Amino acid sequence: MITILFGFANDKIMVTINGNQVYFSSTAFGAVKAPIEGLRLNYSGVCNEFPDLRENEDWENEACKRFKNKIESYNTEEEKADYIIEDLKKFGYIPEQKQKEGFRPRKIK
């Protein structure tokens, strides 16, 4: 299991990777873990990432499926963590710490 802590504005976002399961939590909501389906996705953000979903009425579910397929395509949790870090950096999230298997967190440079 790998946990990554991000800073975003005045909020802290935590992403937990456990096998093929990815959970997101925010200090603004009491750090309750939610899978990708539990998040409110931004329509314009999804359309920027997947232009073919612009006309799809079920765009949110399709985006969740694509995210899950992308995560499953990586072999290790470390590869999944690297993908999530690089992907969220594009949207202004600042990676701060990474913690593996309950060991001490390490700062991300």
Order of alpha helices (4+ residues) and beta strands (2+ residues): beta-beta-beta-beta-alpha-alpha-alpha-beta-beta
